[in-house]
Amino acid sequence: MSQGAGGSGSLLLLLLAGLLLALGPSPTSSIHVYTQREVYGTVGSHVTLSCSFWSSEWISEDISITWHFQAEGSRDSISIFHYAKGQPYIDDVGSFKERMEWVGNPRRKDGSIVIHNLDYTDNGTFTCDVKNPPDIVGKSSQVTLYVFEKVPTRYGVVLGSIIGGALLLVAVVVALIYLIRYCWLRRQVALQRRLSAMEKGKLQRSAKDASKRSRQAPVLYAMLDHSRSTKAASEKKAKGAPGDSRKDKKRLAGREGTVGAGAGAPRPPKVVMTIEMELRGEAAEAARPPPTVRSPSKGSLKSALMNIIKPNSGT
């Protein structure tokens, strides 16, 4: 019995603790605010101080955004801007009077401001603080403003410029190499086309020359002028056919007498020989050398002349 009473008592205590936790205040969550670390500006220009935040709760109507400024070399911090109940409130007494502009939008989780007409007195630290009930616990964020007569060049910008210039130079060199190679290849193609055209023209001219040479083959002209009819007649008369008439005998006797009278100085037959040979060959242009024409030998010419002269001399 005592064990049962102890178990029911502990269960009752657990239920009471749960009820108290449910009825008690809910724990608050933290809000996160983000700004730049440093901002640079020149005298007379304007600069934007960006401020963004993240909250786990929905953006409520009670959200508030506050900007504080701590001048360079000062320990005091003053409020220069406040946003609450949907309305921005700009300081109209301090040094930022009529020089500040609200450009944020809490619905977009943006609490940025713009400062116009910068001066050297604006050098210092600006703090952005955001509260979004019930999300009110969190750290604010700070940004330092530097105002110069001329904005100094940062090392990152210089390094980026050097790297960008080097990359640009490499790109230009590569482009020039490709352009030169393209022009060279194009010129080589043009030269190859020109050489092929010249070779084609040479082949056509060589073909024409070969056709002309084939038409004008070596010619051998041999003109032998002799009285073959006289020779035939003399041979016929030398045979002495019995059926000849007296008139023929008289003619034959007259001719024989004429021949006998001129036997002291025999007249050789007229021999006119014209030999024209044209032998041309181009071993480089033709695959085979042109066919050679066999010219008559001296022995054959001599035998032919002797055969012509002997019958006349016999008569």
VOTORBA-472191 format. One line per 10 residues: number of its first residue (from 1); their letters; for each residue x, y, z of N, C-alpha, C. Coordinates in Angstrom, 3 decimals. Example, Ala and Ser with C-alpha at 12.3 -4.5 7.8 and 13.67 -1.06 7.14 Angstrom:
! residues 2
1) AS) 13.190 -5.690 7.800 12.300 -4.500 7.800 13.200 -3.300 7.800; 12.850 -2.250 7.080 13.670 -1.060 7.140 12.900 0.030 7.870
***
This chain:
! residues 315
1) MSQGAGGSGS) 0.833 -1.207 0.000 0.000 0.000 0.000 0.867 1.256 0.000; 1.954 1.208 0.797 2.814 2.385 0.857 3.514 2.627 -0.467; 3.890 1.496 -1.190 4.528 1.661 -2.498 3.565 2.271 -3.508; 2.295 1.872 -3.467 1.296 2.428 -4.395 1.076 3.896 -4.133; 1.047 4.305 -2.860 0.847 5.724 -2.546 2.031 6.544 -2.984; 3.277 5.995 -2.862 4.470 6.723 -3.291 4.494 6.904 -4.799; 4.069 5.885 -5.580 4.069 5.995 -7.049 3.062 7.014 -7.517; 1.891 7.044 -6.912 0.878 8.031 -7.325 1.310 9.441 -6.962; 2.053 9.618 -5.877 2.528 10.945 -5.490 3.553 11.489 -6.464; 4.486 10.629 -6.908 5.502 11.083 -7.877 4.867 11.426 -9.214
11) LLLLLLAGLL) 3.865 10.673 -9.620 3.177 10.989 -10.877 2.467 12.316 -10.788; 1.888 12.604 -9.649 1.205 13.889 -9.449 2.198 15.045 -9.499; 3.370 14.838 -8.944 4.386 15.895 -8.979 4.848 16.183 -10.425; 4.996 15.143 -11.225 5.392 15.335 -12.638 4.336 16.102 -13.401; 3.085 15.807 -13.163 2.010 16.522 -13.850 1.985 17.988 -13.457; 2.211 18.283 -12.198 2.225 19.680 -11.750 3.403 20.444 -12.385; 4.544 19.792 -12.484 5.705 20.465 -13.096 5.447 20.775 -14.559; 4.809 19.832 -15.256 4.495 20.085 -16.662 3.505 21.207 -16.820; 2.531 21.288 -15.943 1.554 22.359 -16.017 2.203 23.705 -15.768; 3.112 23.763 -14.795 3.805 25.031 -14.532 4.663 25.487 -15.718
21) LALGPSPTSS) 5.320 24.545 -16.370 6.123 24.894 -17.552 5.261 25.416 -18.683; 4.084 24.802 -18.836 3.187 25.243 -19.904 2.608 26.609 -19.626; 2.298 26.916 -18.376 1.716 28.208 -18.041 2.761 29.293 -17.849; 4.040 28.915 -17.674 5.091 29.895 -17.429 5.455 30.656 -18.699; 6.333 31.681 -18.609 6.746 32.466 -19.768 7.599 31.631 -20.712; 7.382 31.833 -22.007 8.132 31.073 -23.021 9.545 31.629 -23.125; 10.541 30.760 -23.371 11.920 31.240 -23.497 12.088 32.069 -24.744; 12.944 33.069 -24.701 13.173 33.950 -25.846 14.292 33.396 -26.703; 14.222 33.654 -28.029 15.264 33.238 -28.971 16.104 34.443 -29.340; 17.316 34.212 -29.881 18.244 35.299 -30.198 18.029 35.775 -31.625
31) IHVYTQREVY) 18.370 37.064 -31.888 18.300 37.680 -33.192 19.729 38.000 -33.634; 20.002 37.864 -34.937 21.352 38.070 -35.474 21.342 39.272 -36.402; 22.301 40.179 -36.183 22.418 41.414 -36.964 23.763 41.387 -37.693; 23.756 41.851 -38.985 24.955 41.814 -39.816 25.193 43.180 -40.456; 26.454 43.647 -40.389 26.880 44.876 -41.073 28.280 44.650 -41.653; 28.715 45.617 -42.471 30.084 45.580 -42.950 31.052 45.963 -41.832; 32.318 45.580 -41.999 33.306 45.959 -40.984 33.793 47.378 -41.195; 34.084 47.738 -42.456 34.622 49.064 -42.761 33.944 49.599 -44.017; 33.773 50.924 -44.014 33.207 51.622 -45.165 34.058 52.851 -45.410; 34.338 53.131 -46.701 35.171 54.280 -47.072 34.343 55.272 -47.881
41) GTVGSHVTLS) 34.622 56.550 -47.633 33.940 57.615 -48.349 34.846 58.827 -48.505; 34.461 59.710 -49.381 35.215 60.946 -49.602 34.393 62.142 -49.141; 35.085 63.222 -48.882 34.417 64.442 -48.405 33.455 64.944 -49.477; 32.216 65.226 -49.041 31.199 65.733 -49.950 30.382 64.675 -50.644; 30.771 63.406 -50.545 30.012 62.329 -51.192 29.029 61.716 -50.195; 28.401 60.614 -50.576 27.471 59.920 -49.689 27.890 58.466 -49.576; 27.433 57.824 -48.526 27.784 56.432 -48.276 26.574 55.737 -47.679; 26.442 54.438 -48.002 25.332 53.626 -47.487 25.851 52.721 -46.385; 25.208 52.779 -45.225 25.539 51.903 -44.104 24.503 50.775 -44.091; 24.922 49.601 -44.549 24.005 48.464 -44.685 23.857 47.756 -43.348
51) CSFWSSEWIS) 22.619 47.278 -43.096 22.319 46.522 -41.878 21.222 45.519 -42.204; 21.524 44.244 -42.028 20.530 43.183 -42.248 20.451 42.333 -40.985; 19.352 41.606 -40.831 19.160 40.807 -39.617 18.414 39.534 -39.959; 18.518 38.591 -39.053 17.789 37.328 -39.168 17.097 37.059 -37.853; 15.806 36.693 -37.926 15.001 36.415 -36.728 14.188 35.158 -36.974; 14.081 34.342 -35.945 13.291 33.121 -36.054 11.788 33.389 -35.988; 11.403 34.592 -35.565 9.999 34.949 -35.452 9.553 35.761 -36.671; 8.251 35.822 -36.860 7.687 36.669 -37.894 7.949 38.136 -37.542; 8.090 38.942 -38.591 8.326 40.364 -38.355 7.040 40.971 -37.784; 7.171 41.450 -36.568 5.993 41.985 -35.868 5.882 43.492 -36.088
61) EDISITWHFQ) 4.757 44.037 -35.658 4.543 45.482 -35.749 5.386 46.239 -34.731; 5.877 45.533 -33.747 6.655 46.178 -32.697 8.161 46.138 -32.970; 8.559 45.787 -34.146 9.983 45.728 -34.451 10.595 47.118 -34.347; 11.824 47.178 -33.884 12.518 48.453 -33.726 13.954 48.315 -34.219; 14.425 49.391 -34.882 15.798 49.441 -35.411 16.417 50.747 -34.934; 17.604 50.640 -34.351 18.263 51.824 -33.796 19.713 51.875 -34.273; 20.114 53.121 -34.669 21.507 53.350 -35.056 22.158 54.289 -34.041; 23.376 53.903 -33.609 24.154 54.721 -32.681 25.477 55.109 -33.348; 25.967 56.271 -32.930 27.230 56.758 -33.493 28.192 57.113 -32.371; 29.422 56.633 -32.503 30.498 56.970 -31.568 31.628 57.582 -32.374
71) AEGSRDSISI) 31.856 58.888 -32.156 32.869 59.602 -32.939 34.257 59.058 -32.654; 35.134 59.288 -33.607 36.501 58.800 -33.479 37.205 59.525 -32.317; 37.791 58.770 -31.421 38.470 59.328 -30.247 37.549 59.679 -29.108; 36.236 59.318 -29.228 35.278 59.626 -28.160 34.807 58.333 -27.521; 34.393 58.429 -26.261 33.852 57.277 -25.539 32.335 57.286 -25.487; 31.725 58.390 -25.819 30.272 58.510 -25.735 29.644 58.055 -27.051; 28.493 57.424 -26.928 27.724 56.971 -28.076 26.364 57.649 -28.050; 25.925 58.199 -29.185 24.646 58.893 -29.271 23.763 58.183 -30.286; 22.454 58.315 -30.044 21.489 57.734 -30.961 21.215 58.739 -32.090; 21.361 58.297 -33.345 21.154 59.201 -34.485 19.943 58.797 -35.323
81) FHYAKGQPYI) 19.433 57.556 -35.124 18.274 57.126 -35.904 17.531 56.062 -35.108; 16.174 56.098 -35.280 15.339 55.109 -34.608 14.107 54.828 -35.474; 13.818 53.539 -35.590 12.628 53.107 -36.344 11.753 52.308 -35.395; 10.468 52.710 -35.304 9.520 52.018 -34.428 8.109 52.294 -34.911; 7.223 51.301 -34.703 5.814 51.421 -35.088 5.646 51.795 -36.560; 6.590 51.325 -37.383 6.470 51.576 -38.806 6.897 52.959 -39.256; 7.503 53.762 -38.386 7.901 55.128 -38.729 9.379 55.343 -38.412; 10.138 55.982 -39.338 11.549 56.299 -39.046 11.646 57.649 -38.340; 12.561 57.770 -37.400 12.789 59.006 -36.650 14.276 59.363 -36.765; 14.546 60.494 -37.420 15.922 60.932 -37.658 16.264 62.047 -36.683
91) DDVGSFKERM) 17.494 62.018 -36.188 17.950 63.050 -35.251 17.970 64.403 -35.953; 17.290 65.355 -35.373 17.228 66.700 -35.959 18.017 67.727 -35.143; 18.898 67.231 -34.297 19.686 68.141 -33.461 21.175 67.976 -33.702; 21.637 66.750 -33.875 23.064 66.473 -33.965 23.663 66.863 -35.317; 24.899 66.341 -35.543 25.634 66.691 -36.764 25.069 66.021 -38.016; 24.202 65.019 -37.831 23.632 64.325 -38.994 22.259 64.880 -39.387; 21.933 66.020 -38.873 20.645 66.631 -39.178 20.558 66.934 -40.679; 19.472 66.510 -41.275 19.164 66.716 -42.691 20.217 66.088 -43.615; 21.009 65.176 -43.073 21.992 64.499 -43.921 21.798 62.989 -43.928; 20.757 62.498 -43.260 20.530 61.065 -43.147 19.248 60.685 -43.885
101) EWVGNPRRKD) 19.261 59.512 -44.492 18.108 59.020 -45.257 17.868 57.551 -44.920; 16.595 57.229 -44.685 16.205 55.849 -44.378 15.916 55.113 -45.687; 16.629 54.018 -45.929 16.439 53.241 -47.161 16.143 51.779 -46.855; 15.921 51.450 -45.566 15.679 50.065 -45.202 14.227 49.659 -45.369; 13.984 48.340 -45.135 12.633 47.782 -45.203 12.601 46.602 -44.235; 11.950 46.755 -43.077 11.952 45.670 -42.094 11.324 44.388 -42.625; 10.335 44.498 -43.518 9.706 43.291 -44.056 10.712 42.449 -44.840; 11.728 43.113 -45.401 12.787 42.412 -46.123 14.032 42.213 -45.249; 13.857 42.464 -43.954 14.936 42.303 -42.975 16.135 43.179 -43.336; 15.822 44.435 -43.636 16.840 45.402 -44.027 16.647 46.666 -43.206
111) GSIVIHNLDY) 17.729 47.138 -42.533 17.671 48.356 -41.728 18.756 49.339 -42.123; 19.010 49.526 -43.439 20.107 50.358 -43.923 19.735 51.828 -43.920; 20.775 52.689 -43.808 20.606 54.135 -43.882 21.690 54.701 -44.808; 21.472 55.942 -45.283 22.424 56.634 -46.154 22.781 57.965 -45.505; 24.085 58.265 -45.503 24.565 59.539 -44.972 25.107 60.359 -46.141; 24.587 61.558 -46.330 24.974 62.444 -47.427 25.969 63.499 -46.932; 26.661 64.085 -47.918 27.568 65.208 -47.666 28.538 64.869 -46.530; 29.329 63.876 -46.749 30.255 63.405 -45.718 31.281 64.481 -45.365; 31.720 64.405 -44.120 32.732 65.335 -43.607 33.700 64.533 -42.733; 34.833 65.175 -42.416 35.810 64.487 -41.575 35.255 64.158 -40.200
121) TDNGTFTCDV) 34.282 64.939 -39.722 33.702 64.691 -38.393 32.846 63.429 -38.351; 32.573 62.849 -39.542 31.755 61.621 -39.592 32.592 60.369 -39.371; 33.896 60.533 -39.205 34.726 59.363 -38.915 34.355 58.804 -37.553; 34.105 57.498 -37.500 33.736 56.871 -36.233 33.089 55.524 -36.468; 32.441 55.045 -35.403 31.822 53.722 -35.416 30.317 53.863 -35.325; 29.612 53.178 -36.211 28.144 53.161 -36.237 27.684 51.766 -35.827; 26.667 51.737 -34.947 26.161 50.472 -34.416 24.697 50.315 -34.794; 24.340 49.117 -35.304 22.953 48.803 -35.679 22.416 47.784 -34.683; 21.253 48.106 -34.116 20.622 47.229 -33.124 19.182 47.001 -33.542; 18.739 45.721 -33.540 17.387 45.346 -34.015 16.723 44.519 -32.923
131) KNPPDIVGKS) 15.439 44.819 -32.688 14.623 44.053 -31.753 13.314 43.680 -32.451; 12.976 42.377 -32.392 11.742 41.883 -33.007 11.013 41.031 -31.978; 10.227 41.665 -31.106 9.567 40.913 -30.031 8.748 39.737 -30.595; 8.790 38.609 -29.962 9.499 38.297 -28.702 10.984 38.002 -28.895; 11.499 38.157 -30.125 12.921 37.894 -30.353 13.693 39.186 -30.070; 14.110 39.337 -28.829 14.753 40.590 -28.437 16.172 40.385 -27.923; 16.617 39.149 -27.851 17.943 38.860 -27.331 18.889 38.649 -28.512; 19.979 39.367 -28.531 20.959 39.233 -29.600 21.985 40.342 -29.525; 23.058 40.189 -30.249 24.123 41.181 -30.245 23.940 42.133 -31.408; 24.283 43.390 -31.184 24.258 44.383 -32.260 25.522 44.233 -33.097
141) SQVTLYVFEK) 25.546 44.937 -34.248 26.683 44.862 -35.158 27.222 46.265 -35.410; 28.535 46.377 -35.610 29.188 47.671 -35.759 29.909 47.755 -37.101; 29.944 48.997 -37.655 30.658 49.287 -38.893 31.430 50.585 -38.681; 32.685 50.629 -39.152 33.542 51.807 -38.990 33.584 52.583 -40.298; 33.346 53.897 -40.209 33.356 54.775 -41.383 34.646 55.578 -41.391; 35.313 55.573 -42.580 36.520 56.368 -42.791 36.255 57.349 -43.927; 36.432 58.639 -43.612 36.208 59.693 -44.609 37.558 60.266 -44.993; 37.844 60.296 -46.304 39.110 60.809 -46.821 38.826 61.873 -47.874; 39.870 62.627 -48.131 39.748 63.572 -49.251 39.711 62.821 -50.572; 40.441 61.709 -50.619 40.419 60.813 -51.771 40.486 59.405 -51.238
151) VPTRYGVVLG) 39.622 58.558 -51.728 39.544 57.192 -51.205 40.851 56.463 -51.511; 41.552 55.928 -50.519 42.811 55.218 -50.775 42.553 53.885 -51.460; 43.536 53.484 -52.207 43.439 52.202 -52.912 43.772 51.071 -51.952; 42.894 50.143 -51.879 43.117 49.022 -50.984 43.961 47.946 -51.658; 44.637 47.161 -50.827 45.532 46.138 -51.354 44.763 45.081 -52.143; 43.569 44.788 -51.710 42.768 43.810 -52.445 42.438 44.285 -53.849; 42.116 45.595 -53.944 41.809 46.143 -55.266 43.043 46.119 -56.151; 44.202 46.473 -55.566 45.448 46.458 -56.344 45.777 45.042 -56.806; 45.674 44.090 -55.888 45.966 42.705 -56.246 45.000 42.191 -57.309; 43.722 42.526 -57.139 42.745 42.111 -58.152 43.023 42.731 -59.511
161) SIIGGALLLV) 43.452 44.007 -59.498 43.783 44.666 -60.769 44.981 44.000 -61.432; 45.989 43.647 -60.630 47.177 42.989 -61.199 46.808 41.633 -61.796; 46.036 40.872 -61.038 45.646 39.546 -61.540 44.785 39.682 -62.798; 43.847 40.648 -62.773 43.003 40.849 -63.960 43.808 41.275 -65.171; 44.794 42.177 -64.947 45.646 42.597 -66.064 46.463 41.451 -66.623; 47.002 40.604 -65.715 47.786 39.456 -66.186 46.926 38.495 -66.997; 45.714 38.228 -66.496 44.816 37.338 -67.239 44.438 37.930 -68.592; 44.204 39.250 -68.604 43.873 39.902 -69.872 45.038 39.821 -70.857; 46.264 40.010 -70.352 47.439 39.915 -71.216 47.595 38.506 -71.779; 47.388 37.503 -70.938 47.481 36.121 -71.407 46.422 35.852 -72.480
171) AVVVALIYLI) 45.204 36.354 -72.245 44.145 36.155 -73.235 44.489 36.822 -74.562; 45.066 38.032 -74.495 45.452 38.737 -75.727 46.544 37.971 -76.464; 47.533 37.451 -75.719 48.620 36.696 -76.352 48.076 35.434 -77.021; 47.205 34.729 -76.312 46.626 33.512 -76.893 45.817 33.846 -78.141; 45.049 34.943 -78.073 44.269 35.343 -79.246 45.173 35.699 -80.422; 46.290 36.384 -80.147 47.233 36.725 -81.224 47.859 35.474 -81.822; 48.207 34.513 -80.964 48.794 33.268 -81.476 47.812 32.550 -82.390; 46.559 32.448 -81.955 45.558 31.779 -82.786 45.315 32.548 -84.083; 45.342 33.889 -84.008 45.133 34.687 -85.216 46.279 34.503 -86.209; 47.520 34.523 -85.695 48.676 34.326 -86.579 48.650 32.927 -87.192
181) RYCWLRRQVA) 48.304 31.938 -86.388 48.239 30.581 -86.922 47.145 30.451 -87.978; 46.016 31.100 -87.738 44.932 31.046 -88.719 45.346 31.701 -90.035; 46.013 32.874 -89.942 46.467 33.552 -91.161 47.505 32.702 -91.890; 48.418 32.066 -91.147 49.443 31.239 -91.781 48.814 30.039 -92.486; 47.881 29.380 -91.818 47.211 28.239 -92.441 46.436 28.664 -93.684; 45.786 29.817 -93.590 45.042 30.302 -94.751 45.987 30.590 -95.915; 47.151 31.178 -95.626 48.114 31.449 -96.689 48.648 30.165 -97.291; 48.901 29.158 -96.434 49.373 27.885 -96.959 48.339 27.246 -97.877; 47.070 27.334 -97.501 46.013 26.779 -98.356 45.976 27.503 -99.693; 46.114 28.849 -99.648 46.112 29.611 -100.900 47.300 29.229 -101.772
191) LQRRLSAMEK) 48.489 29.060 -101.160 49.656 28.654 -101.937 49.484 27.264 -102.535; 48.918 26.350 -101.785 48.675 25.018 -102.309 47.709 25.047 -103.488; 46.670 25.872 -103.374 45.738 25.985 -104.493 46.428 26.573 -105.720; 47.265 27.592 -105.503 47.961 28.200 -106.632 48.921 27.208 -107.282; 49.671 26.450 -106.446 50.586 25.460 -107.002 49.848 24.360 -107.755; 48.723 23.926 -107.206 47.943 22.899 -107.904 47.423 23.421 -109.240; 47.009 24.712 -109.264 46.550 25.291 -110.521 47.689 25.375 -111.532; 48.902 25.761 -111.057 50.044 25.814 -111.960 50.408 24.432 -112.490; 50.400 23.431 -111.626 50.684 22.072 -112.070 49.649 21.596 -113.077; 48.398 21.939 -112.848 47.344 21.560 -113.779 47.563 22.224 -115.128
201) GKLQRSAKDA) 47.961 23.517 -115.117 48.238 24.208 -116.368 49.420 23.588 -117.097; 50.468 23.219 -116.357 51.610 22.570 -116.982 51.220 21.248 -117.610; 50.410 20.471 -116.899 49.977 19.194 -117.449 49.158 19.391 -118.715; 48.288 20.410 -118.706 47.495 20.667 -119.902 48.386 21.083 -121.067; 49.391 21.958 -120.809 50.292 22.373 -121.874 51.120 21.210 -122.392; 51.590 20.347 -121.474 52.363 19.185 -121.924 51.508 18.236 -122.747; 50.230 18.099 -122.366 49.334 17.239 -123.156 49.139 17.812 -124.554; 48.982 19.152 -124.634 48.836 19.783 -125.954 50.095 19.592 -126.784; 51.271 19.787 -126.171 52.519 19.601 -126.907 52.663 18.160 -127.376; 52.287 17.211 -126.515 52.383 15.807 -126.915 51.467 15.499 -128.084
211) SKRSRQAPVL) 50.235 16.093 -128.050 49.316 15.868 -129.190 49.867 16.475 -130.474; 50.501 17.665 -130.366 51.095 18.275 -131.567 52.241 17.427 -132.098; 53.072 16.904 -131.186 54.180 16.069 -131.635 53.701 14.784 -132.274; 52.597 14.238 -131.722 52.073 13.015 -132.338 51.519 13.286 -133.733; 50.970 14.495 -133.933 50.482 14.832 -135.281 51.636 15.099 -136.247; 52.717 15.726 -135.806 53.861 16.040 -136.658 54.948 14.989 -136.421; 54.685 13.786 -136.804 55.647 12.693 -136.650 56.832 12.909 -137.575; 57.953 12.288 -137.261 59.110 12.417 -138.162 58.758 11.946 -139.559; 59.097 12.781 -140.481 58.752 12.517 -141.899 60.035 12.302 -142.691; 60.013 11.352 -143.492 61.144 11.070 -144.398 60.654 11.208 -145.825
221) YAMLDHSRST) 61.215 12.196 -146.477 60.863 12.412 -147.892 62.040 11.970 -148.750; 61.773 11.105 -149.659 62.788 10.679 -150.658 62.172 10.761 -152.042; 62.675 11.669 -152.816 62.151 11.849 -154.205 63.232 11.417 -155.193; 62.938 10.439 -155.871 63.860 9.905 -156.874 63.269 10.187 -158.256; 63.938 11.085 -159.022 63.463 11.457 -160.353 64.282 10.709 -161.421; 63.669 9.820 -161.998 64.320 9.040 -163.079 63.274 8.689 -164.132; 63.726 8.309 -165.257 62.835 7.994 -166.390 62.572 6.507 -166.428; 61.552 6.135 -165.564 61.217 4.714 -165.531 60.560 4.266 -166.846; 59.848 5.211 -167.399 59.216 4.839 -168.685 60.256 4.558 -169.767; 61.325 5.375 -169.723 62.407 5.149 -170.701 63.081 3.827 -170.459
231) KAASEKKAKG) 63.302 3.519 -169.203 63.922 2.244 -168.867 63.081 1.076 -169.325; 61.783 1.172 -169.094 60.904 0.070 -169.515 60.897 -0.088 -171.033; 60.889 1.061 -171.673 60.876 0.992 -173.150 62.162 0.413 -173.702; 63.299 0.807 -173.104 64.590 0.287 -173.568 64.699 -1.199 -173.343; 64.190 -1.661 -172.175 64.213 -3.092 -171.940 63.363 -3.843 -172.956; 62.232 -3.267 -173.321 61.357 -3.918 -174.279 61.991 -3.982 -175.660; 62.656 -2.900 -176.009 63.313 -2.866 -177.316 64.519 -3.774 -177.363; 65.221 -3.906 -176.200 66.376 -4.792 -176.158 65.977 -6.228 -176.389; 64.815 -6.604 -176.010 64.346 -7.962 -176.233 64.107 -8.211 -177.713; 63.778 -7.166 -178.464 63.592 -7.323 -179.919 62.422 -8.190 -180.288
241) APGDSRKDKK) 61.260 -7.813 -180.066 60.056 -8.568 -180.398 59.922 -8.655 -181.921; 59.624 -9.827 -182.517 59.569 -9.993 -183.974 58.413 -9.271 -184.613; 57.442 -8.947 -183.903 56.250 -8.329 -184.518 56.316 -6.843 -184.591; 57.543 -6.267 -184.431 57.642 -4.810 -184.453 57.555 -4.323 -185.899; 57.066 -3.159 -186.006 56.941 -2.549 -187.340 58.242 -1.876 -187.734; 58.345 -1.532 -188.946 59.554 -0.864 -189.427 59.708 0.507 -188.785; 58.619 1.134 -188.599 58.680 2.466 -187.988 59.255 2.391 -186.594; 58.861 1.361 -185.861 59.406 1.203 -184.518 60.881 0.899 -184.561; 61.283 0.075 -185.628 62.697 -0.246 -185.734 63.498 0.987 -186.035; 62.946 1.855 -186.895 63.661 3.080 -187.208 63.798 3.969 -185.980
251) RLAGREGTVG) 62.715 4.052 -185.246 62.765 4.869 -184.022 63.784 4.314 -183.048; 63.779 2.955 -182.948 64.722 2.339 -182.026 66.142 2.554 -182.475; 66.349 2.447 -183.825 67.701 2.663 -184.327 68.138 4.091 -184.096; 67.227 5.031 -184.293 67.590 6.427 -184.055 67.948 6.691 -182.613; 67.197 6.090 -181.725 67.486 6.277 -180.300 68.804 5.638 -179.910; 69.065 4.432 -180.518 70.322 3.764 -180.195 71.494 4.557 -180.711; 71.265 5.191 -181.930 72.347 6.014 -182.445 72.614 7.204 -181.566; 71.571 7.782 -181.049 71.743 8.927 -180.147 72.454 8.532 -178.888; 72.069 7.340 -178.396 72.720 6.860 -177.194 74.168 6.554 -177.447; 74.442 5.957 -178.698 75.816 5.648 -179.020 76.650 6.875 -179.205
261) AGAGAPRPPK) 76.042 7.950 -179.780 76.803 9.177 -179.942 77.171 9.798 -178.626; 76.334 9.639 -177.683 76.630 10.235 -176.362 77.187 9.258 -175.389; 77.749 8.120 -175.912 78.301 7.128 -174.991 79.569 7.608 -174.332; 80.239 8.573 -175.021 81.469 9.071 -174.423 81.232 9.799 -173.123; 80.093 10.422 -172.990 79.771 11.169 -171.752 78.406 10.783 -171.281; 78.280 9.646 -170.589 76.945 9.198 -170.131 76.361 10.191 -169.108; 75.075 10.413 -169.230 74.354 11.371 -168.358 73.670 10.617 -167.242; 74.085 10.814 -166.025 73.435 10.087 -164.911 72.029 10.629 -164.666; 71.185 9.762 -164.273 69.817 10.228 -163.978 69.822 11.212 -162.811; 68.870 12.075 -162.901 68.717 13.072 -161.825 68.145 12.430 -160.576
271) VVMTIEMELR) 68.885 12.588 -159.547 68.420 12.040 -158.255 68.301 13.207 -157.273; 67.110 13.434 -156.832 66.858 14.507 -155.851 66.322 13.870 -154.573; 67.020 14.054 -153.566 66.591 13.444 -152.287 66.519 14.527 -151.221; 65.396 14.597 -150.606 65.192 15.545 -149.519 64.809 14.777 -148.260; 65.593 14.923 -147.302 65.342 14.176 -146.038 65.138 15.201 -144.925; 64.013 15.072 -144.365 63.685 15.975 -143.249 63.272 15.126 -142.063; 63.950 15.265 -141.030 63.660 14.471 -139.822 63.479 15.421 -138.636; 62.515 15.128 -137.890 62.219 15.947 -136.693 62.043 15.011 -135.514; 63.029 15.009 -134.696 62.978 14.115 -133.530 63.052 14.961 -132.270; 62.004 14.991 -131.599 61.963 15.724 -130.329 61.373 14.824 -129.240
281) GEAAEAARPP) 61.898 14.911 -128.111 61.362 14.105 -127.003 61.549 14.800 -125.678; 60.651 14.619 -124.830 60.685 15.163 -123.462 60.540 14.005 -122.505; 61.668 13.558 -121.986 61.624 12.419 -121.068 60.943 12.781 -119.755; 61.051 14.077 -119.343 60.439 14.482 -118.057 58.937 14.546 -118.144; 58.392 14.904 -119.297 56.950 15.094 -119.416 56.234 13.796 -119.802; 56.872 12.971 -120.657 56.211 11.745 -121.115 56.666 10.568 -120.278; 55.790 9.639 -120.036 56.146 8.448 -119.274 57.075 7.549 -120.059; 56.888 7.452 -121.327 57.755 6.657 -122.179 58.418 7.550 -123.193; 59.576 7.228 -123.552 60.225 8.045 -124.596 59.506 7.883 -125.922; 59.492 8.908 -126.762 58.785 8.819 -128.045 59.428 7.778 -128.935
291) PTVRSPSKGS) 58.624 7.137 -129.719 59.165 6.085 -130.610 60.151 6.681 -131.594; 61.282 6.014 -131.700 62.324 6.479 -132.629 62.025 6.023 -134.037; 62.364 6.870 -134.967 62.152 6.552 -136.405 63.468 6.094 -136.989; 63.422 4.978 -137.574 64.645 4.395 -138.150 64.920 5.035 -139.503; 66.062 5.710 -139.572 66.430 6.366 -140.829 67.093 5.364 -141.762; 66.970 5.573 -143.075 67.588 4.629 -144.041 69.104 4.665 -143.912; 69.682 3.505 -143.963 71.142 3.406 -143.859 71.801 3.782 -145.170; 73.099 4.033 -145.065 73.859 4.408 -146.275 73.916 3.268 -147.274; 74.014 2.044 -146.782 74.093 0.894 -147.689 72.844 0.732 -148.529; 71.647 0.914 -147.842 70.390 0.780 -148.594 70.257 1.859 -149.637
301) LKSALMNIIK) 70.643 3.107 -149.289 70.570 4.197 -150.277 71.514 3.927 -151.443; 72.716 3.414 -151.144 73.693 3.151 -152.200 73.226 2.056 -153.136; 72.648 0.990 -152.563 72.141 -0.098 -153.398 70.998 0.368 -154.269; 70.124 1.237 -153.715 69.020 1.742 -154.518 69.524 2.584 -155.677; 70.505 3.423 -155.450 71.074 4.254 -156.528 71.771 3.394 -157.579; 72.490 2.367 -157.162 73.172 1.504 -158.123 72.183 0.761 -158.982; 71.070 0.332 -158.378 70.045 -0.361 -159.175 69.427 0.548 -160.214; 69.346 1.861 -159.871 68.767 2.818 -160.823 69.750 3.134 -161.930; 71.039 3.244 -161.580 72.049 3.690 -162.553 72.434 2.560 -163.503; 72.494 1.305 -163.024 72.970 0.184 -163.850 72.163 -0.026 -165.108
311) PNSGT) 70.839 -0.038 -165.066 70.114 -0.255 -166.314 70.394 0.864 -167.331; 70.495 2.092 -166.903 70.777 3.192 -167.821 72.139 3.083 -168.421; 73.107 2.682 -167.596 74.453 2.551 -168.120 74.552 1.426 -169.108; 73.758 0.348 -168.916 73.757 -0.789 -169.836 73.184 -0.431 -171.168; 72.217 0.466 -171.220 71.642 0.871 -172.462 72.573 1.775 -173.246
***
